[in-house]
């Protein structure tokens, strides 16, 4: 997966840089990368939805009640929240799903 740079506001250094045609202090510019969003396989999607439902009230309370991650990137973000703020069982299940995703992500076709 090739990463493409994108600019957002944030902190970096102290000179100016042109962002979208506007002089912006370099201290307000950081670089991030756009990762290509890929759809999830159905079997993984069901497991992630079940885990989100189980941990929604304890460590995903800030998400909308109807929110379920649908891309690889959003799944990794949610699994990270469960690992960081959930119990041991949630940590183990989230880690297993992350490993499954890591093993299968190279085999998943990129969407155009």
BELNOR-V765348 format. One record per run of one state. SS is the DSSP state (2 for helix, 1 for strand, 0 for the rest). FROM is the first residue (numbers start at 1). LEN is the number of residues. Records with the same first field share a line. If there is no record, write none. Layout:
SS=FROM-LEN ; FROM-LEN
This chain:
0=1-3 ; 10-6 ; 20-2 ; 35-4 ; 40-2 ; 60-11 ; 86-2 ; 106-7
1=4-6 ; 16-4 ; 22-4 ; 29-6 ; 39-1 ; 71-1
2=26-3 ; 42-18 ; 72-14 ; 88-18
